[in-house]
Amino acid sequence: MSKAGEGRDSGQVAVEVRMRARARAFVAHVTRRNPLPLDYSVASLRVVDFMVDGLRKGAGEVRLPERALAGLGAYVGEVLVRQAGAVWVEFDAAQRAYFGQAVGVRMPDGRVWNPLGKVVNRFEAGAEESLQTFYLTLHGRSRKAVA
């Protein structure tokens, strides 16, 4: 049995720890008063879609609810980690420029995605950017490693 973090550099482990903690803190905060089914399941992404819709309705035209969207993005990324075998990664300079974020996830087949940016897109564009559909599209296209 391998130790947590074995085979990865300390920066990689730090990104994973930071993003998992952000997702946990977000879930603890939003479920403190309202019991929401945020259990890191694929089905819970539908709840996240509804939460983003609520933010859209309550948001003024002046600014994005950045903290809530960042928490939702960390949660979506953690669902990809737990359910689809993704890992949190720190983006390189080119990826940061492209995605506009410092971190994202790498799928088992090597593709890199930006769940934090995807949540912002969902907020800005609406239902056509469904986070549950995003997961199903990513995971449905992933390739299994040949043993």
Secondary structure, DSSP 4 states (H G I P E B T S, - for coil): -PPTTTTS-HHHHHHHHHHHHHHHHHHHHHHTTS----SS-STHHHHHHHHHHHHHHH--SS---HHHHHHHHHHHHHHHHHHH--EEEE--HHHHHHHSSSEEEE-TTS-EE-HHHHHHHHHHH-GGG-HHHHHHHHHHHPPPPP-
